[in-house]
Amino acid sequence: MIKGVRKITTHPETGLDYSPLDDGALLRLILDGQTNALNELYDRYSRLVYSVAVQITGEQGAAEEITLDVFTKVWEKADSYRSDRGSVRVWLMGMTRNRAIDDLRRDDARLNTQRKLWAEKTSSSISLERNPESVVDLDMRKELVRVAINQLTEEQRDVLALAYFQGYTQSEIAQLRGLPLGTVKTRIRSGIQKLRQLLKEDQFN
């Protein structure tokens, strides 16, 4: 279990193994009031829900609360899931994203998640030696990446952030955004190509 995130208190059923069941079957059992089915779904997805919530809010405490709220909603409103709108994973990610954004709005925070994620990813992927030249070099690289990202279209930034920072597959992004799969693939491919071109022009490599 994620540190700080507590499971919903349940009364275990005995003699049942839920691990081989698919997500849809677990939701049907949750609708029947089988609490261990909820625990199984929690074990499968709580870390991903928590990770996405942290990425959006930037706060571990808020992410822990969001994780609990999402699975409480699953328990209370499992009948709101519609398989024709996407997988259970996409449904959970949509609830997480909406809940996290609502949290930010309540705090009157400015949503600038994608740029923050790009900057953090760039920073964490570069190994530094502890000397002034390395620090200056990193700052220059981060600025080049920031400028390049700002030259992408909003649509390109959106799908790249979903793919590389929130763990969505291309098919899931298509479902989440209501787009044809080919459009998602094109935006990701064109976005990556544009970044490579811009960074090469700036002699980033």
C-alpha positions as CSV (number, residue, x, y, z in Angstrom):
1,M,0.0,0.0,0.0
2,I,1.2,3.5,-0.7
3,K,2.6,5.2,2.3
4,G,-0.1,7.5,3.8
5,V,-2.9,6.1,1.7
6,R,-5.3,4.0,3.7
7,K,-7.7,1.4,2.1
8,I,-11.4,1.7,2.6
9,T,-12.4,-0.3,5.6
10,T,-14.0,-3.6,4.4
11,H,-15.2,-6.9,5.7
12,P,-13.4,-9.7,3.8
13,E,-15.2,-12.4,2.0
14,T,-13.6,-15.8,2.3
15,G,-12.8,-18.5,-0.2
16,L,-12.7,-16.2,-3.3
17,D,-9.6,-15.4,-5.4
18,Y,-10.2,-12.1,-7.3
19,S,-6.7,-11.8,-8.9
20,P,-7.5,-13.8,-12.1
21,L,-10.6,-11.6,-12.8
22,D,-10.5,-8.8,-15.3
23,D,-11.3,-5.2,-14.4
24,G,-14.8,-5.3,-15.7
25,A,-15.6,-8.4,-13.7
26,L,-14.3,-6.7,-10.6
27,L,-16.6,-3.8,-11.1
28,R,-19.6,-6.1,-11.4
29,L,-18.7,-7.7,-8.1
30,I,-18.2,-4.3,-6.5
31,L,-21.8,-3.5,-7.7
32,D,-22.8,-6.6,-5.8
33,G,-21.2,-5.3,-2.7
34,Q,-18.1,-7.6,-2.7
35,T,-15.5,-5.5,-0.9
36,N,-12.5,-7.7,-1.7
37,A,-13.2,-6.9,-5.4
38,L,-12.6,-3.3,-4.5
39,N,-9.4,-4.1,-2.7
40,E,-8.2,-6.1,-5.7
41,L,-8.9,-3.1,-8.0
42,Y,-7.1,-0.8,-5.5
43,D,-4.0,-3.1,-5.5
44,R,-3.9,-2.9,-9.3
45,Y,-4.3,0.8,-9.8
46,S,-3.7,2.8,-6.6
47,R,-0.1,3.4,-7.3
48,L,-0.9,4.7,-10.8
49,V,-3.8,6.9,-9.5
50,Y,-1.5,8.3,-6.8
51,S,1.3,8.9,-9.3
52,V,-0.9,10.8,-11.7
53,A,-2.4,12.9,-8.8
54,V,1.1,13.8,-7.6
55,Q,2.1,14.9,-11.2
56,I,-0.9,17.1,-11.5
57,T,-1.1,18.6,-8.0
58,G,2.6,18.5,-7.0
59,E,1.6,17.6,-3.5
60,Q,1.9,14.1,-1.9
61,G,-0.7,14.9,0.8
62,A,-3.2,16.0,-1.8
63,A,-2.4,12.9,-4.0
64,E,-3.1,10.6,-1.0
65,E,-6.5,12.2,-0.4
66,I,-7.3,12.1,-4.1
67,T,-6.4,8.4,-4.3
68,L,-8.7,7.6,-1.4
69,D,-11.5,9.7,-2.9
70,V,-11.2,8.0,-6.3
71,F,-11.6,4.5,-4.9
72,T,-14.4,5.6,-2.6
73,K,-16.2,6.9,-5.7
74,V,-15.6,3.5,-7.4
75,W,-17.2,1.8,-4.4
76,E,-20.2,4.2,-4.3
77,K,-20.7,4.7,-8.0
78,A,-19.4,1.7,-9.9
79,D,-22.5,1.8,-12.0
80,S,-21.4,5.0,-13.6
81,Y,-18.7,3.1,-15.6
82,R,-19.5,2.7,-19.3
83,S,-17.3,0.1,-21.2
84,D,-18.1,1.8,-24.5
85,R,-16.3,4.9,-23.4
86,G,-13.0,3.2,-22.6
87,S,-11.3,0.7,-20.3
88,V,-11.6,0.7,-16.5
89,R,-8.0,2.1,-16.4
90,V,-9.0,5.1,-18.6
91,W,-12.1,5.6,-16.4
92,L,-10.0,5.7,-13.3
93,M,-7.4,8.0,-14.9
94,G,-10.2,10.4,-16.0
95,M,-11.7,10.5,-12.4
96,T,-8.2,11.1,-11.0
97,R,-7.4,13.9,-13.4
98,N,-10.8,15.6,-12.9
99,R,-10.5,15.3,-9.1
100,A,-7.0,16.7,-9.1
101,I,-7.9,19.6,-11.3
102,D,-10.9,20.4,-9.1
103,D,-8.5,20.4,-6.1
104,L,-6.2,22.9,-7.9
105,R,-9.1,25.1,-8.8
106,R,-10.3,25.2,-5.2
107,D,-6.9,26.4,-4.2
108,D,-7.1,29.0,-7.0
109,A,-3.9,27.4,-8.4
110,R,-2.7,28.0,-12.0
111,L,-2.6,24.9,-14.1
112,N,0.8,24.7,-15.7
113,T,1.3,21.0,-15.2
114,Q,2.8,20.0,-18.6
115,R,5.6,22.6,-18.5
116,K,6.5,21.6,-14.9
117,L,6.6,17.9,-15.9
118,W,8.8,18.6,-18.9
119,A,11.2,20.6,-16.8
120,E,11.4,18.0,-14.0
121,K,11.9,15.2,-16.5
122,T,14.7,17.1,-18.2
123,S,16.3,17.9,-14.8
124,S,16.1,14.3,-13.5
125,S,17.4,12.7,-16.6
126,I,20.7,14.6,-16.7
127,S,23.5,13.5,-14.3
128,L,25.3,16.4,-12.7
129,E,28.8,16.7,-11.5
130,R,28.9,19.1,-8.6
131,N,30.7,22.0,-10.2
132,P,29.6,25.5,-11.5
133,E,30.2,24.5,-15.2
134,S,27.7,21.6,-14.8
135,V,25.1,23.8,-13.2
136,V,25.4,26.4,-16.0
137,D,25.2,23.7,-18.6
138,L,22.1,22.1,-17.1
139,D,20.4,25.5,-16.9
140,M,21.1,26.1,-20.5
141,R,19.8,22.7,-21.6
142,K,16.6,23.2,-19.5
143,E,16.0,26.6,-21.1
144,L,16.5,25.2,-24.6
145,V,14.0,22.4,-23.9
146,R,11.5,24.9,-22.4
147,V,11.8,27.2,-25.4
148,A,11.4,24.2,-27.8
149,I,8.3,22.9,-25.9
150,N,6.7,26.3,-26.1
151,Q,6.9,26.2,-29.9
152,L,4.8,23.0,-30.1
153,T,1.1,23.3,-30.6
154,E,-1.2,22.9,-27.6
155,E,-2.5,19.7,-29.1
156,Q,1.1,18.3,-29.4
157,R,2.0,19.2,-25.8
158,D,-1.2,17.6,-24.5
159,V,-0.7,14.2,-26.1
160,L,3.0,14.1,-25.3
161,A,2.4,14.9,-21.7
162,L,-0.3,12.2,-21.4
163,A,1.9,9.6,-23.1
164,Y,5.2,10.3,-21.4
165,F,4.3,11.6,-17.9
166,Q,0.9,10.0,-17.2
167,G,1.5,6.6,-18.7
168,Y,-1.4,6.5,-21.2
169,T,-1.1,4.3,-24.3
170,Q,-2.0,5.9,-27.7
171,S,-5.3,4.0,-27.7
172,E,-6.2,5.3,-24.2
173,I,-5.3,8.9,-25.2
174,A,-7.7,8.5,-28.2
175,Q,-10.5,7.4,-25.9
176,L,-9.7,10.0,-23.3
177,R,-9.7,12.9,-25.7
178,G,-12.4,11.6,-28.1
179,L,-9.9,11.5,-31.0
180,P,-9.2,9.0,-33.8
181,L,-6.2,6.9,-33.0
182,G,-4.5,8.1,-36.2
183,T,-4.8,11.7,-35.1
184,V,-3.2,10.8,-31.7
185,K,-0.3,9.0,-33.4
186,T,0.2,11.9,-35.8
187,R,0.3,14.5,-33.0
188,I,2.8,12.4,-31.0
189,R,5.0,11.8,-34.0
190,S,5.0,15.3,-35.3
191,G,5.6,16.7,-31.8
192,I,8.6,14.5,-31.3
193,Q,10.0,15.3,-34.7
194,K,9.5,19.1,-34.1
195,L,11.3,18.8,-30.7
196,R,14.2,17.0,-32.3
197,Q,14.4,19.5,-35.1
198,L,14.4,22.5,-32.7
199,L,16.9,21.0,-30.3
200,K,19.2,20.0,-33.1
201,E,19.1,23.6,-34.5
202,D,20.0,24.8,-31.0
203,Q,22.9,22.4,-31.0
204,F,21.4,20.7,-27.9
205,N,23.1,17.5,-28.8
